[in-house]
């Protein structure tokens, strides 16, 4: 099981603070025994909360070379395109333009990691 905590800034809307995110991540860990994967870009968090570094990173970065936010040294999932922006965006047959992600490892390891993510 993989749970995700999505941290995005919404223009004109309320955004979670790093402390808020850390509280939610800890509650998920306490209840499931696993850390959630954190979906957050490098410019989203005004500062890092040390607890969040325990969580795997799902990085939305539509450039050719992903840069992790402060506190993370590597990403586990990299959303490299939304189907319009990013390297080589291409529609998916029957769906059209959509988000695409890469896993930080060989394809055969995705299922194993997905089942153990956040342990």
Helices and strands as residue ranges (DSSP letters): E 4-6, H 18-32, E 37-39, G 50-54, E 57-60, E 77-81, E 100-103, G 107-109, H 110-116
